[in-house]
Amino acid sequence: MTLFDPPESSDARPRLAMWCDGGSRGNPGPAAIGAVVRDATVDPPELLAEVSETIGVATNNVAEYRALLAGLDAAAAFGHDELLVRADSLLLIEQLRGRYKVRSALLAPLHASAREKLRHWHRVELMHVRREYNKEADALVNKALDAAG
């Protein structure tokens, strides 16, 4: 099985699920990240960690990658080896899967760092979700931007 294959059966649930989002007000502009880590083995999934912080001035795509990296760091603290990553950035997910090329010099080092962090997991599922299924992470982005004024 490669790093980004789906599970072998629908019964296999990753132990951790992480939702991430990044955004900027202006592109580039003041930017923030949000990530939520939950234990996916229980129903409903139990909240384990949240990340909500500003990251200075950045593009939307840079913020998406920074949110992923922060979420991966938060998830790694729990020591599990299976992770489901959910993000509403199709670019982020498809670049990580290798289906889209990374053409931006700003994104290349972030992409390389994300790929390296993902290699530490035994099994990773990458899932693009519509924005309405990423509300918690999105709310954390807006909370950080609103607090920064």
N, C-alpha and C positions, 0 to 999 in steps of 0.2 A: 504494500500500500504506500502511495506517495503522500507527501505532507498534506496535500489539499484534496484528497479523495473524500467523497461522502462516506458515511458509515456503511459497513457491509450489510447491515439489516436495519429496518426502521425501528427495531426494539432497542438498538444501542443508543443511549442518550449520553452525550458528553457530560462529564461531571460538573463543569463550569460553563456558564454562558456569559458573554460579555457584549454589551451594546456600547457603541462609541459614536461620537459626533463631534464635529468641529465646525466653527463658523466664524465669519468676519463681517463686520458692518462696514461695507466698502470692500473692494477687492483689488488691492489689499486695503486693509483697515484694521481697527482694533479687533483682536481675535481672542477666542476662548475655546476651551475643550471641555467635553463631558464624557464620562464613561461610567457604566454600571456593571458590576460583577455580581452574578447570582449563582447559587448552588442549584443546578438544573436537575438534580436527582430527586427533589421533593416537589410537591405540587400544592400550592404555588411555589415557584422558585424563590428561595430565601435570599434576601439582600445580604451580601457580604462586604461590598465596598463601593464607594462612589468617588469620582474625581470631578471637580468643578473648579477651573482656574483660568485666569487670563494668561495669554502667552505673548502679549505685545502686539505689534503690527505684523500681520501675515495675510497670505491669500487663503481663500476657502480651502483649497486642496492641501496646503501646508497644514492648516488647522486640523483637517481630517486625519492626516498621518500622525500629527502630534497627539491627537486624541487616542488613536489606535495604540501608539507606543505607551502612553500613560496607562491605558486600560490593560495592556499586556503586563506591564510592571505590577499593577494592582492585583491582577489575577495570579501572577507567578508567586505572590506571597502565600498562597494557600496550598502550594505543593502538589496540586493535582496534575495529571498528565494528559487530560483530555479537555479540549476547549472548543466551544462554538462561538465564533465571532460574527456579530451582526452589525452592519453599518448601512446607512442610507446613501453612501457615496458609491455609485457604480464604478467610477474610475478607480477608487481605492481597491475595491474587491477584485476587479478584473486585472488590475496591475499586479496584485499579489498572486493571483492565479496564473499569471504569465500570458494572459490572453490579450492584454493591452500593453504596448511598449511604454516605458517611462522615458518621455522625451524632455521633460523639464529638468534643468540643472538644479532647481530648488528641491525637487522631489526625489531625485536619484539617491542622495545619502539617506533620506528618511525611509525610502523603499528598501534600501540595503539593510538598514538597521531593523526594520520590521521583519524582513525575511529571516534575518539572523535570530531575532527573538522567537519567531514562530518555530524555528528548528528545534528549540528546547522542549517543545511539546511532543508527546508520543502521537497524538492524533488531533488534528485541527480541521474544523469545518468552517469555511468562509461563506457567509450568506449575505447577499444584498437584500435589504428589506425596504419597503416603501417608508417614507417619512412618518406616516401615522403609526407605524410599528416601532418607531425609535423615539417615542415621545419623552421618555425619561432622560435619555442622554441629551436630547435637544433642549429640554428644560434646564438641564445643568449648564449648558453653554450659555443660554440666555440669562440665567441667574448670575453667572460670573460677569457677563458683559454689563448687565444692569447695575451690579454692585460697584463696578469700576467707574460707572458714570459716564 
